Amino acid sequence: MIPMTNNNPPELLKQQIQQQLSRLLKQLQDVENDKEMLDSEEEYLEIKKETLQQMKEFQNTLDQIGKNDELLRDDIKSFRMAVRAACVETFKTLEIIQMFAQQNTNQIKEKLSSLETSFRLHKISEQEYISQKTEILGVLQKLNSPLTNEQEQFLKKHMNSKLKEFIGSDEFEKNILSNIKN
């Protein structure tokens, strides 16, 4: 896990947290991508359960760091929300979870623009477009980035219940990992 010493400058600790989060998100994505190659559904579920348990442990570490490091409190909150989003499968796109964790609204807006271009050029299906655009708009809204009226209407029309909870409830964030079945 992340070494919690007082010798870590805030930027180094933040970098270590980002690396750990990226590793866990990649691991979760790999489990999903390799599901068909596993021997059984039970093996898939066991590996996924282990990964979610690691995320729960990471969440606990973030809680500890957040209590002890006021300089990183806002960053820790965004990392915690990214972990929560991954655990409840709010987002299907690893890249969007990572951008959310970094709170980089410009990068997220660039992804939205690229997605819209890909859809116009028929490089992605309408279903994939709607799913990813909804995720991106949800992330932008959660980061308090202003949406156009058209974007707000699109989001309201297409978001699912998990995304609604993600956008609307900080209490949900605090409790989600404790509900992961051991």
C-alpha positions in Angstrom: 0.0 0.0 0.0 1.1 3.6 0.3 3.8 4.4 2.9 2.3 6.8 5.4 5.3 8.7 6.7 5.6 12.3 7.7 8.6 12.5 5.3 6.5 12.4 2.2 6.0 15.8 0.7 2.3 16.3 -0.4 3.1 16.1 -4.1 5.0 12.8 -3.7 2.2 11.3 -1.6 -0.4 12.5 -4.2 1.6 10.9 -7.0 1.8 7.6 -5.0 -2.0 7.7 -4.5 -2.6 8.3 -8.2 -0.3 5.4 -9.1 -2.1 3.1 -6.7 -5.5 4.1 -7.9 -4.4 3.7 -11.5 -3.1 0.2 -10.7 -6.3 -0.9 -9.0 -8.5 0.5 -11.7 -6.4 -1.2 -14.4 -6.6 -4.4 -12.4 -10.4 -4.1 -12.2 -10.6 -3.4 -15.9 -8.3 -6.4 -16.7 -10.6 -8.7 -14.7 -13.6 -7.5 -16.7 -11.7 -7.7 -20.1 -10.4 -11.2 -19.3 -13.6 -12.6 -17.9 -14.1 -14.9 -20.9 -10.6 -16.4 -20.6 -11.1 -17.5 -17.0 -12.0 -21.1 -16.3 -15.3 -20.4 -14.6 -17.7 -17.7 -13.4 -16.6 -18.6 -9.9 -13.0 -17.8 -10.7 -14.0 -14.5 -12.2 -16.1 -13.6 -9.2 -13.3 -14.5 -6.8 -10.7 -12.4 -8.6 -13.2 -9.5 -8.8 -13.9 -9.9 -5.1 -10.2 -9.8 -4.3 -9.8 -6.6 -6.4 -12.7 -4.9 -4.7 -11.3 -5.9 -1.3 -8.0 -4.2 -2.3 -10.0 -1.1 -3.2 -11.7 -1.2 0.1 -8.3 -1.4 1.8 -7.2 1.5 -0.4 -10.3 3.5 0.7 -9.4 2.9 4.3 -5.8 4.2 3.6 -7.3 7.3 1.9 -9.5 7.9 4.9 -6.5 7.8 7.2 -4.5 10.1 5.0 -7.4 12.5 4.7 -7.7 12.8 8.4 -4.0 13.5 8.8 -3.1 15.7 5.8 -5.1 18.9 5.3 -3.1 19.8 2.2 -4.4 16.8 0.4 -7.9 16.7 1.7 -9.6 17.8 -1.6 -7.4 15.5 -3.6 -8.2 12.6 -1.3 -11.9 13.3 -1.7 -11.7 13.0 -5.4 -9.7 9.8 -5.2 -12.3 8.4 -2.8 -15.1 9.2 -5.2 -13.2 7.5 -8.1 -12.7 4.4 -6.0 -16.4 4.4 -5.1 -17.4 4.9 -8.7 -15.3 1.9 -9.8 -16.6 -0.3 -7.0 -20.3 0.3 -7.8 -19.6 0.2 -11.5 -21.0 3.7 -12.0 -18.7 4.1 -15.0 -17.7 1.5 -17.5 -14.8 3.5 -18.9 -11.5 3.2 -16.9 -10.2 6.4 -18.6 -13.1 8.4 -17.4 -12.6 7.3 -13.8 -8.9 8.2 -14.0 -9.7 11.6 -15.4 -12.2 12.2 -12.6 -9.7 11.2 -10.0 -7.3 13.8 -11.4 -10.1 16.5 -11.4 -8.9 17.6 -14.8 -12.0 19.2 -16.3 -10.1 20.4 -19.5 -9.0 16.8 -20.2 -12.5 15.5 -19.6 -14.0 18.2 -22.0 -11.4 17.2 -24.6 -12.5 13.6 -24.2 -16.1 14.7 -24.7 -15.2 16.6 -27.9 -13.2 13.6 -29.2 -16.2 11.3 -28.4 -18.6 13.5 -30.3 -16.2 13.6 -33.3 -15.9 9.8 -33.2 -19.7 9.4 -33.2 -20.2 11.9 -36.1 -17.6 9.9 -38.1 -19.4 6.6 -37.3 -16.3 5.2 -35.4 -18.5 4.2 -32.4 -22.0 3.0 -32.0 -24.8 5.2 -30.8 -25.1 3.0 -27.7 -21.4 3.5 -26.9 -21.7 7.2 -27.6 -24.7 7.6 -25.2 -23.1 5.6 -22.5 -19.7 7.4 -22.6 -21.2 10.9 -23.0 -23.5 10.3 -20.1 -20.5 9.2 -17.9 -18.5 12.2 -19.0 -21.3 14.7 -18.3 -21.9 13.1 -14.9 -18.2 13.5 -14.0 -18.3 17.1 -15.2 -21.4 17.8 -13.1 -19.9 16.1 -10.0 -16.8 18.3 -10.4 -19.1 21.4 -10.5 -18.1 22.2 -14.1 -21.0 24.1 -15.8 -23.0 22.2 -18.4 -24.9 23.7 -21.3 -28.7 23.3 -21.2 -28.4 20.7 -24.0 -25.9 18.7 -22.0 -28.0 18.9 -18.8 -31.0 17.6 -20.8 -28.9 14.8 -22.3 -27.7 13.8 -18.9 -31.1 13.8 -17.3 -32.5 11.7 -20.2 -29.7 9.0 -20.2 -28.3 8.7 -16.7 -29.0 5.5 -14.7 -29.7 5.2 -11.0 -26.0 4.5 -10.1 -24.9 7.7 -11.8 -27.8 9.7 -10.2 -26.6 8.5 -6.7 -23.0 9.3 -7.6 -23.8 12.8 -8.6 -26.2 13.6 -5.8 -25.0 12.0 -2.6 -21.8 12.4 -0.6 -23.2 10.1 2.1 -23.4 7.3 -0.5 -19.7 7.8 -1.2 -18.9 7.3 2.5 -20.8 4.1 2.8 -20.4 2.2 -0.5 -17.3 0.3 0.2 -18.5 -0.9 3.6 -21.3 -2.6 1.7 -19.0 -4.8 -0.5 -19.7 -8.4 0.5 -16.7 -10.1 2.1 
